[in-house]
Structures are given as structure tokens and as C-alpha cells.
Amino acid sequence: MSRLYDKPEVILAEFVNPGALFKAAGQLRDAGYTNFDCHSPFPIHGMDDAMGLQRSPIGWIAGLLALLGCSAGLALQWWTMAVDYPLVISGKPYFAFQAYVPVTFALGVISAAFASLFGMLIINRLPQLHHPLFRSDNFAKVTDEGFFISVPSDDAKYERSKTRAFLETLGGKNIEVLRDDD
Amino acid sequence: MSDATTKDTAPLHHGEEPLIAGNPSFGEVTDKISRIVERKTPRVWLLALLLTGSLALVLLGSIGKLVWEGIGIWGLKVPVGWAWDITNFVFWVGIGHAGTLISAILFLMRQRWRTSINRFAEAMTLFAVICALIFPGIHVGRIWIAYYMFPLPNQMGMWPNFRSPLLWDVFAVGTYFTASLLFWYTGLIPDLATLRDRAKNKIRKIIFGILALGWRGGNRQWKHYELAYLILAGISTPLVLSVHSVVSTDFAVSIIPGWHTTIFPPYFVAGAIFSGFAMVMTLSIIARKVFGLENYITVNHLEKMNKIMLLTGMMVGYAYSIEFFMAWYSGNQYEIFTFINRATGPYAWAYWTMITCNVIVPQIFWIKKWRRSLPVMFVASILINIGMWFERFVIIVTSLSRDFLPSSWDYFRPTFWDISTFVGSFGLFLSLFLLFVRYLPIISMAEVKGVLPQADPHFYAHKSHRVSEEENK
């Protein structure tokens, strides 16, 4: 459907409170919209189900990188202590793995930390300082006390007038069509 | 949207006390906390920064002197090769632990009261760890070769020794700082977006716009954000336990009587949490008064922290007594001597300061009235901080000053530079903290809104349901 619109655009509707937003999200999902988003100043409990979203893959990303970090940490200690320049210190074995646990653990943790933050940013396509939604002055409320639903034109069910009317029947206020004009 | 629609006018159920008093609307939360950052710079703040900034310069000057002259300017001499430097290091690292406990462990335990204090407890962690990292960095003396602490081969192709706890420490504390920074920034993103959207002038808009990374508060973003935050909390949780355990192995892995003991890791962790909560307490009592945040950081919050201090204070007291028991039970004359020397030797004054501040003072929190009294808890928190500094001093200096060979015994006295470096580190810590409270939101707005009763989408369903029930009667 998006090819009907030569420029990407997005319809923005405001809702009075988290309850109204939650209800409207379920109705949009039931009407077959798949690519809409619900904007709120704080995460709303149960919204993922209302919107029909899958679980975030960040856990797998962080877990995988934690394993990689641990392996790299252990490999570093094994290679420097037992291969590159082996030294007998306090009569301990070259590969004294018990002594290598703290550093192995630390590198696993730090890798998982980077993976969580940067994985989250990459999946969310952030930083993204330019977005059609920022063209709405009303949308500045979203980080204060505003609750919004946005439906972009690349949603398969998107039709400017129909979608707009549907959002109105759901209780949407201050409806705006925002275009990326540059 | 008007306040009438979002404000919770329904009575609270089950007679529960609300987490946030005064029943604010979402907008009121934003306003209250953003305004602290947006108003004109208060004169008192400038004066305070002038004072703490001067102290920070004292630190800088002391470090300069140290680099120029060498660590001989401190009171260190055989047999006491570690004294205030490492005491300060352990003291500052320990302070940080409460921030991580509040932000990570209490988050995983779904203790929603943490939302009011987690932001600045985390900031405190970062600044305390910065202060901590300075000391091992400068106590090596020739700080231009401090890179020996990193896994880089030297001119002979030798690597640092990974079997030594000193190297574990570099990794543990480095990881701790970095993970805490990432966790803190992740939590800040939605609030930075709030400041961006409220910005009145262009420079603010650009700075906060960049820092907020284009956050739009969409649920598709929140979904990943929340899981990332949960994982950061999950991996910070073992850090609370591991970092100070590793710090304690700096001592426990050595063979010095008084250091060579297996109780150190849990004992250090309990002490770290104890001292950290005392510091959070001191700072939050001042912050809530200065910024009028009594509804956000309520006496209930403070009382809960006092309970944690009572618990960890007793854990520390238990560790002190078990150390004595184990020294006797070991039958080792050096161990027995070390502990009797601690309590009755030349440093007895330090030992009994420690016992008074750490074991006796927190006992006042058994009494509910004192647990909820601001002056009492303020004084107690400062005494506990003093006591915890002395704990590290006692462990480090008494054990070293009288070791195996009586002919080498000596009494450690701090010099001017020992004192100026320590006092200066407080200047740095407080300066960073003042900058933080001026330029960033000190309470997590997004999280506080999330724990208000009207944040639950089902809250509205209940309300209309309740109304219709009443109509039917």
C-alpha cells in the first residue's frame, strides 16, 4: 500500500490516558494493523500483548556476547600466562584456571553490558535525530504526559483517510498527518 | 490533556501507603523534577561548587606534588607500605556498592520504592568509583608507567601476572565503572528526551537532543529498552558481590596475619553496602531538603534504607567477632597477637572508633521513632561513614604495622599530603555530584511515572467499573 504514497508519512493520534491507549492498541491490532506504535512517557505494562509484539531478542544478543567475552578473557590469560611468556610464580601452574575466574567473569559482564545497551540502540535504530513524528509540536508531550498512536504509511493496512477515520472512532484526538518533506 | 483525566482521584486500596506522596499527575512529576534542572543557577549552588571545586583542586595539587616528589611525601615507610591510599580506595569503592544494590538488586526484586532514589544512587556510584580509581593509579608512585596494570607486554615481552589479585582488581573495578556508566546512561535516555522536549533555547535543545539519541517513547522502543535495562540490572547484580570480593582478595590472598582470612569477601561486601547506604542517606537527606523532594523521597524510603543499614551493620559486627574467634581458634600465635593488638595496641583508638560507629550506632535503628527521625539518621549516616573508613584503616594499617618480626614494627603517621589527598577526593566527589544535580534529572521521571497508580492501563477500567457499581446501588 505504501507505494501509493510517494513520500513516507505517518498519522499521529493522541489519547487521553494509558487505559485509552491500551484499548485502542488492541483494536488496531484486531483491525489488522501490524506496524503501528504506541508512544508513552513510560513503558505500559501489557502493551506488548495488546499490540501483538514478539519478545525482544536482546537477551540472546547479550547472552551470546557474554559467552564470547568470557572466552576471550580466558583465552587472553591462557595465552599470556601459559604460552607467550610462561613464568613460574609461587609455584602455581601456568594455566591456573582458578585464578583466572575473576577476570574471565569481568570480561563476560562487560561484554554483556555493551551488548545490551548497543544492541538495544541498534535494534531501535537509534540514534535517529530526524523523524517525521518530531514535526508535530503536540508530540513533544510524549515525554511528559502525552499518549499517542502513530501509524506509518508502510503499514499494509494504511490508507490515509480510512486510517484517520478509524483512529477517530477509537477516541484519538488532535489527529495529524506528518510527512517527511525534506 | 488536563490533570483531571490523569490524576488519581480514587481512594487508595488496601490502606496501602503510596510510593509517591501527594498524588501527583504525570505532568506534575515532569514539572517538579525538570524544573530543578531548568531554573536559574541558584547562588547557593555556585557557592557550594566554589567550595568543593577548591577542594578538588587540593586533590589535583596533591597529586601533582606526589608525581613530582614520589610517594615518600606520604607517611608510608617499612613496614607500612599501604595506608591511607588503599584505605581511601577501598572506602570509595565500597560507597559505590549501595548505588548498584539499589539500581540492580532492588530492581530485580521488584522493590518499586527504589525508583525515587536509584538515579542519584547510581550517580553516587560512578563518582565514588572515579575517586576510588584515582588511588591505585597514583599509589604506584611512577604514574607514567601505570599502564603496567593493563594487559600489555613490557619491553621484555612480559605480561602482568593474572594469578595476582591486584590484576583482578583492575579488571573488576574497571568493569564495575563501565557497567555502572552504561546502566546509568540507559536509565537516563527517556529523561534526557523529556529535557529535550521541554528545552526553551536552541543550545539546550541540541545538547539534550543528541544525548537523548532521538528517543520517541514508542512501545516498540520501550520493549527492547526494558529488556536491555533488565539485563543490565541482572549483570550488575553479581557485580555488587564480586567487585568488593575481588578487592578483599588483595588482602586475603596475602599471608599477612589479619589479612589472610576467608571471611573477607562476604565481610567486605556487607561493609560496602553498609557504607554505601550511609552515603546515599547523607546525600538524599540533603537533596530532598534543598530541592523540596519530600513527596518523592519520603520518610518511608529513608526508613527502608535504615533497615538495610541495621541489617548490614550487624553483618559487619558479626564479621568483627568471627575474626576474633577464628584468630583464637586457629591457634596461630601471629593471628592471635594481631587481633589482640588491634583492640588493645597503639591503634586501639581507631579500632574502638570503628566498633562504636559501625556496630553500636546502627543499633538505634531498632527503635521506630529514631528510624524515622531525620536528624537522628543524618548524624548516624555520617558516623557510619566515619566508622567504615576506620574499618579499612584498621584492617590495613594495624596488620602491617606489627607483622611477624618485632624489630621491624613501626607506627604509621599520616603526613599533610595524606590528609590533603583524602580531603581533596571528597572535593572531587562532591563537585561531580553538584554538577550532576544541576544538569541532569536527579530522579528518574519515567520510572516514577510508571509506579503511579494511574500508570496501569487497568486502573481506568476499574474506575469506570466502580462508578457504574455505585450507580447501580
Interface residues (C-beta under 8 A of the other chain):
Chain A: E14 V16 N17 P18 G19 A20 L21 F22 K23 A25 D37 C38 H39 S40 P41 F42 P43 I44 H45 G46 M47 D48 M51 L53 R55 S56 I58 G59 A62 A66 L76 Q77 T80 M81 D84 Y85 L87 I89 S90 K92 A96 A99 Y100 P102 V103 F105 A106 L107 V109 I110 A112 A113 F114 S116 L117 G119 M120 L121 I123 N124 L126 P127 Q128 L129 H130 H131 L133 F134 A140 K141 V142 T143 D144 E145 G146 F147 S150
Chain B: M1 T5 T6 S25 F26 G27 T30 P151 P153 G157 M158 W159 N161 F162 R163 S164 P165 L167 W168 F171 A172 G174 T175 T178 A179 L182 F183 Y185 T186 P190 A193 T194 R196 D197 R198 G209 I210 L213 G214 W215 R216 G217 G218 N219 R220 Q221 W222 K223 H224 Y225 E226 L227 A228 Y229 I231 L232 I235 S236 P238 L239 S242 V246 T249 M445 A446 E447 K449 G450 Q454 A455 D456 P457 H458 F459 Y460 A461
